[in-house]
Amino acid sequence: MHYSFILFMLLLALSSCVCIDGAASISKFITVDQNGHGNFITIQSAIDSIPDGNQQWVQIYIKQGTYREKVLIRASKPFIVLQGEGASNTIIDWNDHGDTKNCATFIVYASDFVARDITFSAPEVAEAALVGGDRNSFYRCHFLGHQDTLCDYLGRHFYYGCWIEGSVDFIFGFAQSIYEKCTLHSNGKGWLIANAKDNQNSPTGFVFKYCIIRTSDESTYLGRAWNEWSTVIFFETYMPANIQPQGWQGWYASPNE
């Protein structure tokens, strides 16, 4: 188990380096300003302007404001950087509900994607973001919601200095991800994490490294095991005293505990 843990950590760390290093060289800059002082007034129109199969890093600079739109980055549009003016200033907000795969405010299926200094918000029972590309990274972003806030769906992902807020399974999915120096804020009764690893040999799982957990209800659990092989590691992470002592529950079935 000790060697498996080290290997798992190394694989996660290595999987994140491509986006961090690759985004250092930008070939094109696009500005979005809903007041009309940029290249586009909506984020989606800026994304749509990038050709399919793009192989050069393109930065979309999003000026401050609340952008009430549903944003989708398809798998055919890799190498995009979304740069905000601070998570409290650049906000993407949508109010949807329904099928979790289709109702997210922000959806990315493209590989080699970076987001910095942006808030993704979903006030209803919907995802603030669905992250389904490979080598996706988020820096100093906020994910705000209630149930199913962040669908860490598929791929290798890195989250640094992010704030993730919700009440029921607000980080969930099948991805292979590291969360470093992030804050997980439970705003109601429920569970923080629902990892969906469904195969013993799968390298997927979530690692929370140097994070802070905040709760507003004493009956909050760290999470619940979605499948038999659900894997979540907390490494040097602060946990408040009012986390339920047993920590975890099964997903409707005691064997998953």
C-alpha positions in Angstrom: 0.0 0.0 0.0 2.9 2.4 0.8 4.4 2.0 -2.7 1.0 2.2 -4.3 0.4 5.5 -2.6 3.7 7.0 -3.7 3.1 5.8 -7.3 -0.3 7.3 -7.3 1.0 10.7 -6.1 3.7 10.7 -8.7 1.3 9.9 -11.5 -1.0 12.7 -10.4 1.9 15.2 -10.1 3.3 14.3 -13.5 -0.1 14.5 -15.2 -0.5 18.1 -14.3 2.9 19.5 -15.5 1.9 19.7 -19.2 -0.7 22.4 -18.7 1.4 24.4 -16.3 4.5 24.5 -18.5 2.6 24.6 -21.9 0.6 27.7 -21.0 3.7 29.8 -20.6 3.9 30.5 -24.4 0.8 32.2 -25.8 0.4 32.6 -29.5 -2.8 34.7 -29.6 -4.7 36.9 -27.2 -8.5 37.5 -27.3 -10.3 39.9 -25.0 -13.9 39.5 -23.8 -15.8 42.5 -22.4 -19.5 42.5 -22.0 -19.4 46.3 -22.3 -18.1 46.1 -25.8 -14.5 47.2 -25.3 -12.9 43.9 -26.4 -12.9 41.5 -29.3 -16.2 39.8 -28.2 -19.0 40.5 -25.7 -19.6 36.8 -24.7 -17.2 34.1 -23.7 -18.8 31.5 -25.9 -18.4 33.6 -29.0 -14.7 34.0 -28.2 -14.3 30.2 -27.8 -16.2 29.6 -31.1 -13.8 31.8 -32.9 -10.9 29.4 -32.3 -10.6 26.9 -35.1 -11.1 23.2 -34.5 -7.9 21.3 -34.1 -6.0 24.3 -32.8 -2.4 23.4 -31.7 -1.2 26.8 -30.3 -2.0 28.3 -26.9 -4.7 30.9 -27.1 -5.5 33.1 -24.1 -9.0 34.5 -23.7 -8.8 37.4 -21.3 -12.2 38.0 -19.6 -12.8 41.4 -18.1 -14.6 41.9 -14.9 -18.3 41.3 -14.8 -21.0 38.7 -14.3 -21.4 36.7 -17.6 -24.8 35.0 -17.5 -24.1 32.3 -20.1 -23.6 28.6 -20.5 -20.1 28.0 -21.7 -18.9 24.9 -23.6 -15.4 24.0 -24.8 -15.6 21.0 -27.1 -13.0 18.3 -27.4 -12.0 19.8 -30.8 -10.7 23.0 -29.3 -7.6 22.3 -27.1 -4.9 24.7 -25.9 -7.2 27.4 -24.5 -6.4 29.6 -21.4 -9.3 31.4 -19.8 -7.9 34.3 -17.7 -10.2 36.4 -15.4 -9.6 39.5 -13.4 -9.9 37.8 -10.1 -12.5 35.3 -8.9 -14.5 38.0 -7.1 -14.6 40.1 -10.3 -15.0 37.7 -13.3 -18.0 35.5 -12.8 -19.7 33.0 -15.1 -23.2 32.2 -13.9 -26.0 30.2 -15.2 -29.2 28.8 -13.7 -30.0 25.3 -15.0 -31.2 22.0 -13.7 -31.7 18.5 -14.9 -29.3 15.9 -16.2 -26.0 16.5 -14.5 -24.0 16.0 -17.7 -25.8 18.7 -19.6 -26.8 21.3 -17.0 -23.4 22.6 -15.9 -22.7 26.3 -16.2 -19.2 25.5 -17.6 -18.3 22.4 -19.5 -14.8 21.5 -20.9 -14.1 18.4 -22.9 -10.9 19.7 -24.6 -7.5 18.6 -23.4 -4.7 21.1 -22.5 -7.0 23.7 -20.9 -6.2 26.3 -18.2 -8.5 28.6 -16.2 -7.3 31.3 -13.8 -9.0 33.7 -11.5 -12.6 33.0 -12.5 -15.8 32.1 -10.5 -18.1 29.4 -11.9 -21.5 29.5 -10.3 -24.7 27.4 -10.4 -27.3 28.6 -7.9 -29.7 25.7 -8.5 -29.2 22.0 -8.2 -26.8 21.9 -11.0 -23.1 21.7 -11.6 -21.0 24.9 -11.6 -18.5 23.0 -13.8 -18.0 19.7 -15.6 -14.3 19.0 -16.3 -13.9 16.2 -18.8 -10.7 16.9 -20.8 -7.2 15.6 -20.1 -4.4 17.8 -18.6 -6.9 20.5 -17.4 -5.7 23.0 -14.7 -7.5 25.6 -12.6 -5.8 28.3 -10.6 -7.4 30.5 -8.0 -10.9 29.7 -9.3 -14.1 29.5 -7.3 -16.8 26.8 -7.9 -20.0 27.8 -6.2 -23.1 25.6 -5.9 -25.1 23.3 -3.7 -25.5 19.7 -4.9 -22.9 18.4 -7.4 -21.0 21.6 -7.7 -17.9 20.3 -9.4 -18.1 17.2 -11.7 -14.5 16.1 -11.9 -15.6 13.9 -14.7 -12.7 12.3 -16.7 -9.1 12.9 -17.3 -6.1 14.2 -15.3 -6.7 17.5 -13.6 -4.9 19.9 -11.2 -6.6 22.5 -9.0 -4.5 25.1 -7.1 -5.7 27.7 -4.6 -9.3 27.1 -5.5 -12.5 27.6 -3.4 -15.1 24.8 -3.9 -18.4 25.2 -2.2 -21.5 23.0 -1.9 -23.5 20.7 0.3 -24.2 17.3 -1.3 -21.4 15.4 -3.1 -20.1 18.7 -4.3 -16.9 17.2 -5.7 -17.6 14.0 -7.7 -16.5 12.0 -10.7 -14.1 9.5 -12.2 -11.1 11.8 -12.8 -7.5 11.5 -11.6 -6.9 14.8 -9.8 -4.8 16.7 -7.3 -6.3 19.6 -5.3 -3.5 21.7 -3.8 -4.0 24.5 -1.2 -7.7 24.5 -2.0 -10.6 25.3 0.4 -13.6 23.0 0.5 -16.6 24.7 2.1 -19.7 22.7 3.0 -22.7 25.1 3.1 -25.2 22.5 4.3 -25.8 19.0 5.6 -24.3 16.3 3.4 -21.1 14.9 2.0 -18.1 16.6 0.5 -16.7 14.0 -1.9 -18.1 11.2 -4.0 -15.4 9.5 -6.0 -16.6 7.1 -8.6 -13.6 4.8 -9.2 -15.1 1.5 -10.3 -12.1 -0.7 -11.0 -9.3 -1.8 -8.7 -6.6 -1.3 -11.4 -7.8 2.1 -12.5 -5.3 4.9 -11.6 -8.1 7.4 -10.9 -8.8 9.0 -7.6 -8.7 12.4 -5.8 -5.8 13.7 -3.7 -6.3 16.7 -1.4 -2.9 18.2 -0.5 -2.4 21.1 2.0 -6.1 21.9 1.8 -8.6 23.4 4.3 -12.1 22.0 5.0 -14.8 24.3 6.3 -18.2 23.2 7.5 -21.4 24.9 8.6 -23.2 21.8 10.0 -22.0 19.2 12.5 -23.4 16.3 10.4 -21.1 16.8 7.5 -19.2 13.8 6.2 -15.9 13.8 4.3 -17.7 11.8 1.6 -19.4 8.7 0.6 -18.1 5.8 -1.5 -19.8 5.8 -4.8 -18.3 2.5 -5.8 -16.4 -0.3 -4.1 -13.0 1.1 -5.2 -13.6 4.8 -4.5 -10.2 6.4 -3.7 -9.7 9.7 -1.9 -6.5 10.8 -0.1 -6.2 13.7 2.3 -2.6 14.8 2.8 -1.8 17.4 5.5 -5.3 18.8 5.2 -7.0 20.8 8.0 -10.3 19.2 9.1 -12.6 21.0 11.6 -13.8 19.2 14.7 -17.4 18.9 13.6 -16.7 16.5 10.7 -18.5 13.3 11.6 -16.1 11.0 13.5 -16.6 8.1 11.1 -15.7 10.3 8.2 -17.3 8.3 5.4 -20.5 6.6 4.5 -21.4 4.1 1.7 -23.5 5.1 -1.2 -26.8 3.4 -0.3 -25.0 0.2 0.4 -22.9 -0.7 3.5 -20.3 -2.8 1.5 -19.0 0.4 0.0 -18.0 1.6 3.4 
